[in-house]
Amino acid sequence: MISQDIRYGVRTLRKSPGFTLIAIALMAIAVAVNATVFSVVNALLLRPLPLPEPARVVSLNEMRRAPMGVAYPNYLDVRSRNAVLQDVAVYTEKSVSLSGAGQPEEVQATSAVENCGAHYRASSAQALS
């Protein structure tokens, strides 16, 4: 029964090659989009942060966004008056152009501004091994 259905489907697709080509192209595009979306979701949501204890990381931002998310004087205040957090660090993210032999490509870059070395030292050692 299933083999008859398969043969009928193949015969039908042979009769209209334009439709077959479009159907195959759309299926290929759908698979590529699905793989891309999964890769983004996996990288951003499913994979844990490369830190020793990622559940203990806290991000602070101000309502009026400064270039670093928190104005530098406010960061210094939080750092000096901190009685709750183990440590405080500042970093900034921005889009930059990466160029080389081929076409320039826009990528997201993270710049450690102050005190990020202790937080990422363990993760960079894990990445190298």
N, C-alpha and C positions, 0 to 999 in steps of 0.2 A: 504494500500500500504506500509506504513512504517512498520507495524507489520509483513508483509511478509518478508521484508528485514531483520528485526531483527531476525526472526526465521531462515532464510537462513544463516545469519552470525553465529548464535549459532550452527547450524548443522555443518557448515564448520569447526568451531573451535573445535568441539567435535571429528571430524574425524582425526585431527592432533594435539594431545595434546602437543607434543614437541614444535611445532610452537606457540601454544597458551601460553605455559609457558614462552617462550622467549619473546613474544610480551608483556605479562603482566609485566615481569621483566624490559624490556626496558622502558615501560611507567612509572613504579614506579621510575626508575632511573631518567628519564626526569623530572618528577614532583619534585623529591628531589633536583636536580640540579637547576631547576627554582626557587624553594623556597630559596635555599642557595644564589643564585645570587641576588635575590630581597632583601634578608636580608642585604647583604653586601652593595648594592647600597643604600638602605634605610638608613643604619647607617652612611655611608660616604658622601652621596651626598644629600639626600632628607631631612633628619632631621636637623633642625638648631642646631647650637652650643649651649651648655647649659650656655650661658652667657647673661647678661642683654641686651646688644646691640651687637649681633654677627656681624652685618654689618659693625661695626666700628673697627673690629679686623684686624690688619695688621701683616703679617709674613715677616721677613727679613732674608735672607740667603746670605752667601758669595759664590762666584763662587768656590773657593777651600774650600770644606766643612771641618770645624773644628768639633770636637766632639759635640758641641752644635749647629752647624749650623752657628754660628758667633763666632769668636775668642773672648775670654773674654775681652782682652784689647779694642777691637773694640766695644764691647757692652758698656763698661764703657764710651768710647768716645761718642757713640750715646746718651747714657743716659744723660751725662753732657751737651752736645751741643744741645739737643732736644728743638726745639721751635715750633714744629708742633703737635707732638703726646701728648696725655693726660698723658700717662705713658709708660714705657718700662719694659718688664720682660723677663727673660731667662728660658727656659725649655729644656729638652732633652728627646728624645724617644729612646728606645732600646728594643731588644728582651731579655727576661729573662726566666728562667725555673721555673715553679711553681710546687712544689711537696707537697705531703701530703700523704694520705692513699693509693692512687692509683698510676698509672704511672705518671711520670713528664710530664708536658705539657708546650710547648713554648707559651708565651703570649707577647703582646706588652705592655710595661710599659712607663709611662711618669713621669719623675722626675723634680720637681720644683727646679731650681737651685737658683734663686734669684728673689724676688719681685713678685711672682705669687699669693700670698695669697689674695691680694686685688681683683685680676681679677676673681678668682674662688670662693670667699667666697659666693657670691650670688647664684652661680650654685650649690654648695654643700648644701646650705640651702634648695634649691628647691628640690634636689634629696632626702633629708631626709624626707621632708614633704609629 
